[in-house]
Each structure stands twice: as C-alpha cells, then as structure tokens.
Amino acid sequence: MRDKRPDGIKDYTGPAGGWGALKAVALSLKAQQIVQRGAQTLLKSNQPDGFDCPSCAWPDPKHSSSFEFCENGAKAVAWESTAKKIGAEFFAQHSVADLWAKTDHWLEGEGRVTEPLRYNKATDHYEVVGWDEALAEIGAGLAKLDDPNQAEFYTSGRCSNEAAFLLQLFVRLYGTNNFPDCSNMCHEATSVGLPKSIGIGKGTVSLEDFDHADLILSIGHNPGTNHPRMMATLREVSRRGGKIIAFNPLKERSLERFESPQSVVEMATFSATPIASSYLQVKVGGDAAALKGISKALVALDKAATAAGESPVLDHAFIAEHTTGIDALIADLEASEWDDIVAASGLGRSDLEEVARLYSQSKATIACYGMGITQHRTGTSNVQQIANLLLLRGNIGRPGAGICPLRGHSNVQGDRTVGITERPMPMLLDKMKEVFGFEPPREHGHSVVESIAAMRDGKAKAIMCLGGNLAIASSDPQACAAGFRNMDLAVHITTKLNRTQLLMAKGATYILPCLGRTERDTQAGGPQSVTVEDSMSMVHASRGFLMPPGENVRSEPWIVAGIAKATLGAKGGIDWDGYVANYDTIRDSIEAVFPAFKDYNTRIREPGGFHLPNAAAERVWLTESKKANFMVSPGVEENETIGDPSVMRLTTLRSHDQYNTTIYALDDRYRGVFGRRDILFMNAKEIARLGFAEGDVIDVTTALQFKRADRIVQGLTLVEHDLPDGCCASYYPETQPLIALEDHDKQSFTPSYKSVPVQIHAAGADDGAELIVERAGVAGRPVIAKV
C-alpha cells in the first residue's frame, strides 16, 4: 500500500458487482429523486411486458427473472426517469453563455427537457416555441437548401426501429444518404469488415451458445462497465469449468472476479467467482499482432500434428468446403516474424502459443470483442483477423461457437437493420423504390467523420440530430464545434440538455423534447410499443408505462413524421399521420422492405420477440465468393514505428459511472477513482522514465503527424495503474480533442479512439492556442481542452 496517493485515488481490492453495485443503484435512485418510483420502474426493465433498458444491447434470457437489470442499466433508467425537469423558467434563468460554463455532468443532471425550444440570438437564451411553429420553420429551413446533400441526419442508437425507419424513409425521399450514425464511431469496423469475411455485418451467436462454449476469447472490452448483464453469463461459463481468456491493456476488475448481486451465497459470504482463467495485457494498438501470433502458432501446431501422424488442429474439411483464401493467409502468417509480433503486441511468444494450444483443444469457442478492437486505424482488419481465427477451426455456424461483437447502445444494431446506413446496398434501395414508388438516391452519403468535415468546410448547411451528443462524442471536437457554428439550421431531438446543443448555429437552433423508453407513448390509435434489436439479432417490443415528463414532450416517430410533413409536403404520398397513429403500420412497411421481418406485428407480441435470420450462423455465406473469406492483413504494426521514446499510446476509457458521453457521477469505483475524472493512468515505471511522479499535474498533446497546437488537454493528474510499457489511458470524452478527424480506419472511417500517439508535458509547458472551452464534466479544477 502506498503511503500517499492523489486526492480521490484509492486502492480498490473488492470484486465487481456485489454490495457496491446495490449501493450505487440506491444512490442513483436517490439522486434522481425517484427512490420508490425508480424501484418499481426497474422491475419493468427488460421484461416481456415492460421496456427495453436504454443502456447496453446484451440480450434478454428466455427465462427472465424479476431482476433483469444491472447497476449501470439501473443508472440509465434512473437518469432517464428522473423527477427533475427543465422548462421555460430554467431557460429564462440561464443564458447559453451561462450554461456553457457549466460542466457536462451538471447540464444533463438538471433533468428532462419538457418544452420545444428555439434559440434567440438577441437574448442568448433558448425560448419556448410552439410545436407547429417549430416544425414549420424547420421544414422550411430544410426545403430551401440548394442540394439535399447539404443536410446531415445524425442518429443515436437509442432510437427505436420505428423512428429509425421513418427517418430513413423521410431522408431518402428528401434526397440524400447522409446518415452519420453513432455506429460510425463504435462498430462500423464490424459492419464493414465482417460482410467481406462471412457475408453479414453482425455476430453469429445466440445467448444459448454460451451454454455450450468451453472457451471464450474476451478481446478489447470491459463488460463490468459497458455491458454488465454479460457478467452473469460469463460467471456461469466460469462456474461450469469453461475457460475465459481476456485480452486488454488494463486489468478490468469485472474480468478478474465478479460477485453476483443475485447470488444469495456470494452476497452473504462476500465471496466472488473468478472470471478470466488467463489475462493477457496486450499493448495499446497491439491487437492485430496478438491475433496474428495466435493464428501463426495454431498453423504451426497443425503442421506439427500432421508430421507426427496426429489429428489435425485446423478444421481442414470445413476450410475446404466453406472458405477461400487459406493459402494466402498461411503464407502471410509464416512470413510474419515472432520478434515483430512480440514487440508490437507486448505479449510473450509463449503466452500466444499457450492461447493457441488452449484454442486447439476447445470443442466450441466464442470470440467476444468490443471497441478495443474496432476503434483503431486497423479496426476493420482487426475484426477480420478474429474471423480468420474462428474460421481456422470451423468455429462459425455450429452450437457454442461464433463471433460476438458487443454493441453499446441498445438499438444501434436495429437502426442499421432498418435502413440507417450511409452506404446503402442496391437491394435496399430497390425495395424502397418498389414499396414506396420513388427513386431513392444511389450515391453514398456521409459517415460521422465525413459529416463533420463537410460541416467544418462549409459544404453542409443543416444538421438534425435524433438523440446523442455528437460534438462531444466525435473525434476532433474542435472541428465539430466549428461545424455546428457554421450551420444555417441545427435541430436536436433529445431527452436532456447536453453540450452539443450549446454550439449555436449561425442560423436557427432548436431543441425538441422526446419521450424516453420508460414512458407511456399514446397516439391517436391508442398506447403504442416500439421495437429494438439486441446484439444477437433478437427483436422484441418495448413499452413504457411512466407518465411523460410534460404535456409537450412527443415521441420520436411523431417528431420525425412532423418534420417530414413540414419539409416534403405531399411529396411521395406518404401517410405520415397514419404511421404515427398506429406503429403497427410502420412495422408493416418495415416488413415490406425487409422480408426478414416476416409476420413482424405478430411475432413481437410473443414474449421475448423473435430472432432475425442469420445466414452465416447457418453456414450460408452471402459474399461474392459464396464462401467465407480469409482476409489477409499484411504486417503486425497498427501504426508507423514511433521511434521516439517520449511518444506514448493513449487509449480512451469510460468510467464505471458513465454511459457514452453521459456522466452519472464522478466515480470510477473499480479503478479506485472517486470524485474526479481529470486523470491520466500510466504504470509507475513509465511515469518515472518520463521524469514525473504520481500526483503530478501534466498536459497531454497529440504527437507525430497529427500534432497541432490546439490538440492538447491540460490539467490531468498522473495516477499509477497496471498498464503495459509505452501506454497510457484517460477518460472519454475529456480527451477527445487529442484525436484528429483524419486519424481513423480508412475502410470504415471509425475514429482511432483506442490508440492515439501522445506526449506528456509538465503542466503549462505548452501555452498553445487561445482557450475557448471547456469544462468536460469533472469536479474542482476543470480539464481544459482547446476547442
């Protein structure tokens, strides 16, 4: 135990979950002033007759218990169903300049927006505006653009299938495929990479497959914070003797040991279940090298077994019948040098060979991965190398085996399924034409990175955000802030206030309040339900039951349809009012465009919903070759060789009291951080090597080709943490200004949030450009970013 640590930093020795989780839930309900109502609401979370949690996309079990929520899901529900409200009086009291000076945590913590608002430039205040007036003005603003491609339509993965489908119908009828989406910033590498490998941009496993797997490869994710309900599944795998091998730069407590709040024995005895049987701390950016090393070792084991007359290690029958490209892959693996793999991955050759040995003995393996794999310059090829590893032993398309991308938002996968994509397939556009009788635009639209560039450079004139906090979630918030301020029109459909809504367009800016998942949605046709799709392609209904926070709060489908009517008039002959009156009619149209939704309205009324077809899970490969493809990724380095020992690789993190850009509180319990977020984690050896000590206050600047005076975050405190040499970590979104818009995967345009070249300086050593912003949600001294 160290004698003195920085303020708010403690050595946390407990397990994930347990009594700490229950205490955190109770405190969240109390903070939102809904102790009794909140407890009742949680009992409806993830239930067949209730609402889908607005947090992670982990699927619901077939036999649900009364408590199908986790600590962070409970925080999300409490945050949404809060008793706190902000309306006309709040916005009369606070100018935008006043709000700008507040922390992000404060902004969202004030409560639910209850009135439609329009910014008044003369007074610097948001002011209440009537719905009819707001919609008419927004429609006129969109209609007068010279080119529909001058408008950007951003979606957050929290919106429903019904809202997403109406949005894509409206926008394509309007004339553009500009659909920047939150998936562009998280799992776009999956959506781009997996179709080339296995013919579908989704995972191939079901929740039941985890009952049959004997090996789980857990790569680049932190389930205890980002999808905590997965912990119950991993706990069961561990307790029945399955092996779980974790790959992550930081040792995350949930992957070490977990105390289930639903286990009477563990709670009563303060005991916990070990999770990972092996934990390999790969270097930041070393995933590609590690995956290549395991595959290389596996091929070597197969050759040795063949030479010895033993059973083969690779599934040669599967490879011959179902795949192409094996020869090129093996040639690349054999040409890759072990010294290069070890240097790039930070892992020993013996460690990687041991993983290959364990994998060779497994009868059924699932590979789970998160944004630690996708948010890199090599994100697409990282995903494809995981697919390569599974294909080598036939671990796709059989029970207990497959690939499992772990989505974040509860319906980010569903939004894509029903048409929110900037790169639409011809089949989708052909069906839209067939069903609705208009010619949709064929050219590709903008992803998030492309949209921000267009906004910054004056090529975009209007933006509509269906949820989210784009300017803070995106890479290069400097560019995004400039982009929003360039707009002639900005529209934010939201439940709460956030910083993006304080970046005022040079023209008109609106905030439109929408219902949350927990709330009753009543339309002309009666009470409505919406639908969502989880990470494993299950589609199910979600129906809120709480009263809306105000009489002027509207549903997302209602708002989208209203803007569509105001913009398009009678164009296309769409019955927008009919869609809003009865969401069954929206689902009928979804089914008409997407045949996989056959009998949609019937099947979502069944408890638990239904599973969408998954061709790869049936070993039907929807690729050009009609087979699964081994995809070669030459080399082992994610980025150019650094050379300069002063350059570190930064990975951005979410804290345990956080969901995306939403900060529930200022603690990160499992990492021992309490009451603050102004932290840079680094191992003790590296802190000393750079001439610092734990507790020093430092500035961080972007290094190498993306170095620029305004790419700096100031005022972080160094904290010792178990990380590989050459690596450091800090919180998202506070460190977003370090990530250049151009620093992304060239195939998927996913920003490289998880591997940023940086340099560390004594605080104040770099004065840089004029400080315009920013408080970034910390207590006490703010983190300062140059935006």
N, C-alpha and C positions, 0 to 999 in steps of 0.2 A: 504494500500500500504506500503510495507516495504521500509525503508529509503535507504538501500544499498544492492544490490544483486551482485552476482559474475559477472564478465565481460561476456557480451554476453547473460545474462539472463534477460528477461523482462516478465512482466505480460501481457499475451495476452488475450484480452477480446472480440475480434471480433468473428464472426461466421466462420464456414468452408466455403470454396468457395468464391464467390463474387469477388470484385475488387482485392483482394490479389491474387487470383488464376490467373486472367488475367495478372496481373503484372508479376507473376512468369513465365508464359508462354512466355511473351515478352522477359524477361531477359534470359530465356533458349535459345531462338532462336538467340538472340544477342551473347550470349557466344559461340555458335557453328558456328557463322559467316554465318547464313543462314536465315536472317530475312525475305527476300522476298520469297526465295525458300521454307523455312520452313512453311510459312503460306499457300502456295499453296499445300504443301505436306499434311498438316493437314486436308485439305478439302477432301483428298482421304482416310483418316483414317476411318476404319470400315464402308466403303461404299460398296454397292454391286459390283461396278466396280473398287474398289480400293484394298487396302491391309489391312490385319488384324493387329491391333495395337500390337506391341511386348510386351506390358505391360500386364495388367490383363486379366482374362478369362471370364469377365462378358459378357453375350450375347448381341447381337445387337437387337434393337427393329424391329418389322416387318415394321413399317413405320418410316424409318430413316429420321432425319433432316440433314441439311447441316453440323451440328457441332456435330458429334458423337465421340467426344474425350473429355478427361478430362485433368486437369492440369498435373497429373503425366504421363498420356499417351502422352501428348504433349512433356514432358521432355524426355520420352523414344524415341519418334520419332526424336526429335532434336539430342539426344545423338547418335543415330544410323546414321542419315543422315548428320552428321556434315561435314563441309568443311575441317576440319583438317585431315591430313593424315600423316602416318609414314611409311617410306620405307627404302631403303638401306642407305641413308645418315643419317637418325636418328639412325639406329642401328650401323653404323660405329662410330658415335659420342659417343654413350652411351654403356659402358660395362654393363654386367649383374650386377656386383658389384655396379656400379653407379645407375642403375635402382632400385636395391634392397633398396637403401637408400631413395628412393622417397616414397611419400605417395601413397596409393591405388587410391585416388582421382586424383592425378597427372597422374598416369600411364594410367588410362582409358581416362583421359581428353586430352591426346595428340592426339587422333584421331584414324582413321581407319588404320589397318594393310593392306598393299597393295601388299606385296610380300611373297611368301613362304620362310621360314627361317629355317636354321639349326644352332644349337649351335656349336661353335668352342671352345673346352676346352682350346686350347693353347692360344687363344687370349682373352677369356672370352667375346666374342661378338657373338650375332646372326648375321649370314651372309646369304645373298640371295642365294637360291638354285633353280635350275630349277624344274618344276613340275615333269617331267619324272624321274629325278634322285631321288627326294624326295620320290615319290610313290614307286619306285623300292626298295629303301633302307628300307622303312617302311614295305613293303610286305615281304622282305627277313627277317627282324627282327621278324615279327610275325610267319613266316613259320618255322623258326628254333627252336622255343620253343619246349621243350620236351613234353609238355602237353598243349592243348588249354586252360585248366583251369588256366594256369599261366598268362593269359591275362585278363584285366578288360576293359570293354567298357562302359564308363560313358556317359549319355545323359542329356542335359538340356531340359526343357520343351518348349523352344523357337523354337526347330526344328520342321519341318513340318511332317505331316503324311507320305509323300512320302519318306523323308530322314530317318525317323524312321523305316519304313517298310523295306527299303533296308538294313539298318543297322542290324535289327534283322535277316533278311534272310542271310546276309553275316556271321554274328557271329554264327548262328546256323549251317550253312554249315561248318564253320571253326571248330565247335565242342564244344561250351560252352554256358551256360546260364548265364554267368557273366554279368548282365546288371544293375550295380549300376546306379540309376536314381535320378534326383532331387526330384521326388515324394517320394523317401525313406526318405527324410528329412522334408517333409511337410505333405502330406495327405495319407501316407501309412497306417496310422491307419484307415482311411476311406476304403481304398482298401481291408484291411484285416477284419475289423470289420463289415461293412455293408453286405457283402455276407453271413455271418453267421446269421445276423438278418433278412434281407429282400431279399437275393439272388442276389444282384447286388452291385458292389462297386462304385456306382455313386449316385448322387442326383436324386430325383424323380419328381422335379418340373420343370415347364417351366416359362419363363418370364411372360406369360399371367396369371399364377396362382397368381402372386402378385396383379393383378387387382381384385381378388375375395377373398383374405385373409382379415380377420378382426383382426388378431393378428399375429405379427411377433416376434419370440423369437430370439434375436440377441446375440449370445454367443461367446465370445472369438475372436473377430475380430474388426478391425479398418477400416471401409470402406472408410473413407475420405482420407486415405493414400494408402491403399493396393488395393482397387478396387473402385475408386471414381465414376465411372459411375453408381454404385449401388445407389449413393445418390439421383439421380433423381427418381429412383423407390421408395426408402424409403420416399422421400418428398411427392410423390403422395399418398402413403398409409396414411401418417400423415394428409395430407390436406383433404382427404375424410373421416377422422374420425377413421381410423384404429389405433389400439394400437401397439406400439413397445416397448418391454421390453428388455433392454440391460443388459448383464452380462459381466463385465470386471473389472479387478483390477484398471485400470486407467480410469478416465473420459476422453474420447476422444471427442474433440470438434465437430467432424462431427456427432456424435450420440446425441449431445445436440441440436445444431441448425445449419442450413445449408442455405446459400444464393446462390440460383441458378444463375450461370452466364448467363443462357439462359432465365431468367425471367426479362423482362423489368421493371416490377413493383418493384421487390425486389432490382434490381441493382439501379434503380432511387431513391428509398426511403431508401436505406441502411437497409432494413428490412430482416428478415430471417424466416424460417419455423422451429418451434420446431420439433425434430425428436423423441427421446425416451420419452414416457409417464411415464416411470419408469426406473431408472438406479440403478442397484444393483452392488456394488463394492465387488465382491467375492474375497476372499483371493487368492493369487498365489497358485495354486495347490488345490484349494477348489472346483473345478467344479464338481467332482464326488459327493461330499457331497451335493452340492446345488441341483443337478439334482435328487439325491435320496430323498432329502427333499421335492421337489415339487411333485414327484410321490407318496411319502408317504402321503402327505396332500391330494392329489387327491383321493387316495383309501379311506381315512377317510371320505372325502366328499361324496363319493359314498355310503359308508356304512350308513352314517347319512341320506342320501336321501332315501335309501331303507327302513330304520327303520321308517321314517316319512311318508312313502307311496308316496313319490315324484318321479319324473322322475329320472332315474339313471344318474350318472355323467360319468361313464365308458360306452363305446360302447360295451355292452355285446354280441350283435348279431355279430358284426364284430369279436370280440375276439373269439367267439365260432367257427365261420366259417373259419377264416383266420389265427389263431395263435396257437401256442403251448407254454407251459411253464408259464402260468399265475399264477398257484397256487404257484409255487416255487418263482416267483417274489414277490407276495404279502406276502408270509411268510418272505422273506428277508427284505422287506420294513417295515413290522410290527415289526420285531426284531431289527431294527436299532433305536437307542435311539436319541431323539431330542437333548439332550445335546451334544452328539458326533457330530451330523450333524451341529449344530450351531458353535461349536468350530472349526471344520475342514473347514467349508465354510466361516466363518467370517460374516455370514448374520443372522439376527434375524429370529426366528421361524415365527413370524407374517409376515415378508416380504415374506418368502417362501410360507406360507399359502395363502397370498394375490395373489401371482402369480398363485397358483393352482386354486383359485377362479376365477380369470380372464380367465384362460385357460378353466375352466369348462363351462364358458358362451360363449366361442368362437365357432362359427359355422365352421370356417376354419382357421387352424393355420399352418404357415410355421416356421420351426426351421432352422435358418441360423447359421453356425459356421465356424470358421477358425482355424488357427494354435494354438490359445489359448486353444483349446480343444485337438488337436491331438499331439502336441509336449510335451508330458508328459510320464512318465513311465506307466501311466494308459490310454494312448491315445486311444487304441482300445476299452477298456471298456467304456471310456467317450463317444465315438461315439455311442456305443451300448445303453447306457443309454438315449441318446437323441432319438434314435429309439424307445426304450421302452416307453418313454413319449408320443410320437406321436401315437404309436400303441394302447395305453390305450384308446384313444378316436377316433380311426379309421381315424387318420389324415395322412394316406398314401394311395394314389390311388384314390383321389377324387379332384374335382376342388378347387383351392385355398388352398390346403394343401399339406404338404410333407416335406421332408428333403432336405436341400440345403447346401452341402459342398462348401465353397468358395475357389476355386482353385486360385493359384497365377499366374504362367506362362500361357501364352495364349494358349499353346497346351499341357500342361502337361497331361491332360486327354486323348487327342488324341493319344499321344505316347503310352500310356498303351493300348488303344483300338486296335492299330495295331500291338501289339506284344512285346513292350519293357517291359518285366517282367522277373525277376529272378526266379519266381515261376510259370512257365507256366502250365496251365491246360492241361490234356491229350487231350482234344478236339482240342486245338490249335495245338499241336504237330502232332496229327493225320491228321489234314487238311494240315499242311505243308508237311507231307510225301506224302499225296495224290496228292497235286498240283505240288510239285517240285521233287518228286521221290527220296528223300534221307531220311535216318533215323535221325531225329534231336536228340540231347542229351536230356535225360529224367531227369537227376538229377538236383535238384535245384542249381541255381548259387548264386552269391554274391550280397547282397544289398550294399549300401554305407558303412555302419558300417563294414560289413564283408570284403569288398574290402580293406578298409583302414587297417584293422587288417592283412590281407594277405600281403599287400604291406609292412607294418612295419615289419612283421615277416619273410620276405624273401620268402614267398610262391608264391607271384605274381612277374612276371618279366617284364611285359609290361602293359601300360595303354594308352588308346585312349579316349580323351575327346571331344565329339561332343557338343561344347559350354560349358558355365559355368565357374565357378571359384572355383573348388572343394575344394582345400586346405583351402580356406578362408570360404567357405560356410559350411563345415563339422564341426561336433563336434570334439574336440580334434585335433586342427590343428598341435599340436606338433607331434602327431602320423602320421598325413597325410604328414607333411613336411618330416619326416624321411622316410616315404613310397616312396614318389616321388624320393627322393635322392637314394633310393635302386634300382630303376628301370634300366633295361637294355635298355628300349625304352619308351619314352613318346611322345605322339602326341597330339597337341592341335589344334582343328578346331575352329576358332574364328573370330570375327569382330574386337575386340580390345585387347590391351595388358592388362594383369592382373597379380596379384602376383603369382598365381599358376604356370604360365609359366616361373617364375624366380626360381623355385625349380628344379634345373637341375638334370636330371637322370645321374647315373654313366656311362651309355652308351650314347645313342643318344637322343636328344630332338629336336622336330620340331614344328614350328608354321605354320599352313596352313590357309590363309585368305579366308573367305567365304562371300557370299552375305548376306545382311540384307533383312528384309521384304519389305522395301521401294523401293528396287532396281529391275531393269529390269533383268529378267532371260531369256536369249536367248540361245537355244540349236540348234542342227542340224535340229530339226523338227520345229523350229520357237520359238516365245515367249511362255513361259511356266507360268502356275499358279501352286500354291501349295494349300493344304487344311489344315484346322485346326478344332479342336473340342473345343467348349467352355464348361463352367461349367455345362450347361444344355443340353448337348448332341446334340447341333446343329453343323452340319458340313458345312462349307462354304469355298468358294475359296478365295484366297489371291493373288493379282497380283501387284507387284511393278512397278513403272514407272520411277524412277530416274536412271540415268546412274550409273553403278558400279563405286566405288572409284578408280579403277585401272584395267588395262587390264589383270593383273594376279590374279584377285580375281575370285573365282569359286563358283558355287552353292554347297550346302551341298550334294544333291544327286550325283552330279558329283564327289565330293571328296570321298564320301563313296564308290561309284562304282569303282573309280580308285584304292582305297586301296584294295577292294575286288579282283579285277582282279590281282593286283600285288601279293597278298597273295595266292590266290587259283588257279590261272591259269585257266585251263578249267574245274576244278572240279565242278560237278553239272550241267554243261551245261547251265549256266545262261547267258542270253544275256544282260550283264551289259550295253553295249553301246546302245542297243535298249531302255532300260529303261531310260537312260539319254537323248536320242534324243527326246523322247516324253513321258512326265509324265503321259499321259493317260494310257500307258502300265503298269506303276506302279499301277495305280488305278485299272486297270483290274485284276491284281494279288491280290491286297488287297480284291477286291470283291470275288475272287475265294476262298480265305482263310476265309474271314469273310462275310458270307451271309447277315448280317445286312446292308452291303453297296450295296445292290441291285441297279442296274442302276446308279452306282456311277458317272460315267462321265456325264451322262445326268442330274442328279439332282444337281450337283454342278454348272452347268451352269444356274440354275434358281436363280434369285435374292434372297439372303438370305440363300440359300442352303437347307438342309433338316435335319430332326430330326431322330436320330437313335432310334430304338425301345428300350423301357424301360419296362421290364416285371413287375417290382414292381409297376410302375405307373398304370399298368393295373390290379393290384392285382393278378398277376401270380407270385408265389414265387419259384424261382429257387434254393431252399435249399434242403438238403437231406430229410427233413420232408415234403417238398412241401407246407409248410406254413411259415408264418413269425414267427420268434422265439423270445420270450422274453429271454434276456440274463441276468443272474444274476451275479452281481459283488459284492461279499461279502465285508463288511466293508465300511468305509467312508474316510479313510485316504489314500492319494495318496502315501505317503512315510512313513517310520518309524517315530515314535514320536520323535521329535527333543530333547525336554527336556532342552537343553542348550539355555538360552535366548539370547546368543550372536550370535546364528546362524539365519540368515535371509534367506528368499526365494527370489531369484533373477529371474525375467523374462526378457528376451531379447526383444528388440524393434527395429523396423525400424523407421527412421526419415521420415519426410514428403518430404525431398529432396533425397529420396533413393528408389531404386528398387532392392530387394535382396542384393547382395554384391556391387552393383553399386551405388556410391555416386555421385549424380548430383551436389550437392552443400552442404555447411556445416551448413545449417539452418534447424530447426525443428519448423516451424512457429507456429503451433497450440499449441505446448508445451512451447513456449516462449524461444527457444534456437536459438541463432544466431551466426554463425561464428565458431562453435566448436562442438565437439562430445564427449569430454572427461568428461562425466557426469555420476553420479550415483544419481538417483532420490529416495527420501525417504520422508516420512512425517515428519513434524517438531518435533513431539513428539518422534518419534523413533531416530531421529538424536540426540536429547538432551539426551535420555535414554542411548545411547551408548557413551556419553561423547564428542560429536562433535558439531559443529555449521555449518550452511550453509556457503559454501565457503571453508571449509577445504579440503585440498588435502589428499586423502586416497589411500590405496591399498586394493584390494579385493582378497581373497583366497578362493578356494574351501574347503568346510567343510565336516565333517563326513567321511564316508567310502571312498570317492574319493579324500580326501585331499592328496596333493603331492606338493613338493617344487616348481615344475615348473608350477603348476596350480595357477597362480597369474596374475592379471592385475594391473599395477601400474599407479599412477598419475591421478586418477579420482577426479573430484571436486563434493562435495556433494551439491545437489540442492533440495530445498523443493518442494514437489509435493504431490498432494492428492492421497495417496495410503493407503491400509489397514495396520494395525499394523503387524509387522513381515515380511514386504515385501519391496523389492526394485526393481529397474528397471534400465537397461542400454542398450546401443546400441549394436546391432549386425552389423557387425561381430567382433567388438573390444573385446567383452567379450567371444568369442568362446573358448579361452584357458581354461576357467573355467569348461568347460563341458567335462567330461570324456567320452571316447569312449564307456565304459561299462554302462554309465548312459542313458539307453534307454528303451523303451517299449519292453518287452520280446516277445510279439506277432508280432509286426510289425517292430521292430528294428528302430523305429523313435526316434531320439535323444530327450532328455528331455531339449530342449532349454528354455522352458517356466516355469521351476521350478527347479532351481539349488540351493542347500544349500551352503551358503557362509558366510564368516566372514569378518568384516571390521576392518582395522588396520590403524593407523597413517602412513602417507607416509614414506617409507624407513624402517619401523619396521621389515620387513622380507626381508633379502637380497637374500635368495633362491639360485637358480642355476645360472649358467653363462647366461648372456643375449646374445642371438644370434640375435633376432629380436626386435621389429618390429615396423614399422610405420603402423598405422591402419587407415589412412585416416582422420586425424584431423589437424587443424591449430595450429600453435605455437608448444607448447610442445607436443610431441607425446605420445599417450598411449603406454605403454611398456608391451609387453607380452613375457613370457619366452617360446620360441618355439625351 
